[in-house]
Amino acid sequence: MTRLAETLAAIDQLHGMDPKIVDGTPAELSYALQMTHWLQQLAPNASEELQIAVRSQHLCRWEIPRSEYPEGRTGYLKWRTELGKLHARKACEIMARHGYSEESCAQASAIIRKQGIKRNADTQTLEDCACLVFLTRDFSAFATKHPREKVIDIVQKTWKKMSEQAQQKALELPFSEPDLKILQEALAGN
């Protein structure tokens, strides 16, 4: 087994500890595998650091519940910042145990913490993967739970975060008719 494969397996072992189970699989393990799926679609020759960062995007997310932070945008952003630090720290601990250099760990950490979106190609690719996972995994359920205006706003914000390559992949997705209508309405107003 290669160093990268061992590192990803160690990351997946932590994901497997997620207490939330969806369809018989720990939720964050499922998320991580979907992130990797999209990475393979967008950047099949991705560096090891990017592969590790993408797989670590929600590493041990359950350790910092959203409920520990105030409601609203400010609380949400603080929670997300703390999560990014946690994910990066956990990933770097695993990377160090598998012989990655401090430089490689710092590179993966910066990607995980989404430093340099729109300026750093690797960080942008991670963001693209996250947006595509949202659109394929969570969008439909989100759309049924929230007012149409909020859903349109979230789709517009998601779209702006994506690269043109990821936007093109999103346009090729097999959306249901109701979801497609929301997407088209959101993009028409963008």
N, C-alpha and C positions, 0 to 999 in steps of 0.2 A: 504494500500500500504506500502511495506517495505521501510526502509531507502534507500536501494540500488535502488529499483525501482524508488523512488522519485528523487534520484540523477541522475540516467540515464535519466529520463524524463526531468529534468532540463537541462541536457547536450544536449539532443535532441532538446529542445526548442531553444537553441542557434544555433545548427546546422541548424535548420529550418529557420534561418535568412540569410542563405547563399544566396546572390543575383543570383548566377549561378544555373539555373534550368536545369536538365537533365531528360527527360522523365516525366515531371510533378512533379519532386521531387527535393528539394534543393540538390545540388551535394554532399555537405559534410555530409548531413544526410544519403544519400544513401551509401556513403563510410563508415560511422560509423556503419551502420547496417551490411554491408558486413564484416567489421572487427570483429564484434561480432559473426557473423555466423562462421567465421573461428576459433575464440576462442573456440566456443562450440565444434567444430570438434577436435581441438588440446588439449584443457584442459577443459573438461566439469565441473570440480570441481574447477575452478579458484577462487582465493581469490577475495574479493570485490574490493580491490585495483587494481588488474590486470584487472578486468572487467571494472572498471571506466577508467583506463589508456587506454585500447584498444578502448573504446568508444570515448575517448577524443583525439585520435591521431591527428586529423586535426581540433580541436576545434577553430573556428573563424579564420581559415586560411586566409580568404579573407581580413582580417584586415592588413596584411603585404604582399603587392603584390611583386612578384618576380622582377618586373620591377624597384623596388626601390633599387636594388642591382646590382653591375656590372656583365656583362656577364662573362662566364667562371666558372671554378671549384671553385676558391676562393670565388667569389661572391655568387655562389650557396650554398657553405658550410656555409658561414656567414648567408645567408637567412635562411637556415634550422636550424641553431643554435638558431636564434632569434625566429623562429616559435616554436621550442621546448619549449623555455621559456614561450612564450605566451600561448601555449596549457596547459602547466603545471600550470601556474598561474590561468588561467580561471577554470580549473578543481578543483584546490585546493580551490578556492573561493566557488565553488558550494559545494564541500565536507564539508567545514567548516560550511556553512549554514545548512547542513543536519546532523550536529553533529559528524562528523568524527574527530578523534584526530589529533594533529599535526604530530604524528608518521605515521599515515595512509596517511595523505596528502603528507608527505615527501617521503614515499614509492611509491605512485602513481606518484609523480613528477619525481622521478628518473627513473621510467619505461618509462614515456612519453618522457623524454629527452634522452632515450636510453643509459643510463649509465650502463656499465657492460655487453654489448652484448657479448655473448659466455661464460660469467662468472656468470651472474645472469639469472636464469631460466625464471623468469617473463619477464625480458627485452627481452630475446631471443624469448619468445613466442609472444610478441608484434611484434617484427621484422618479425617473421614467418608469422603472420597474414597479415602484410603489404605486404610482398613478394607475398603471395598467392592472395591477392586482386589485386596486379599489374598483376599477371599472368592471372587471370580470367576476370578482368575488363578492363585493359588498354593495355595489351601486344599486342593484335592483331592490334589495331589502331596505337600503337607506331611503330610496325614493318612495317606498310605501309607508314609511314611518314619519316622514317630515312634510311640511307644507311645500307645495310645488315651487314657490318663490325661493325657498331655502335650497331646495335641490338644484334649481337652475343656477343659483349663486355658487354653490359648491362645484358644480360641473364647470362653470366658467373659471373659477379659481384653479381647479385641477388642470384644466386645459392650458392655462397660462404657464403653469409650472413645467409642462411637458416640452420636449424637443419636437421638432418637425417629424423626425423619424418615429417617435412614439405616438404622436398624433395620427400619423398615417396608419400605424398598427391598430390604434383604437378605432379608426374609421372602418377597419376590416372586421371588427368583432361582430358576432351574430347576436345583436341586441334583440330583445323582445319588442314587439310593436309599441307598447306604452313607453318603454325605456328609450327607444329610438326617437320617439316624438319629443321627449324631454331633452334628449341630447341635441336634436336638431334645433329646438327652440333656444336652448342655451347658446349654441354656436352661432345662431342667427343674430343674437344680441351681443355677441362678443366682438 
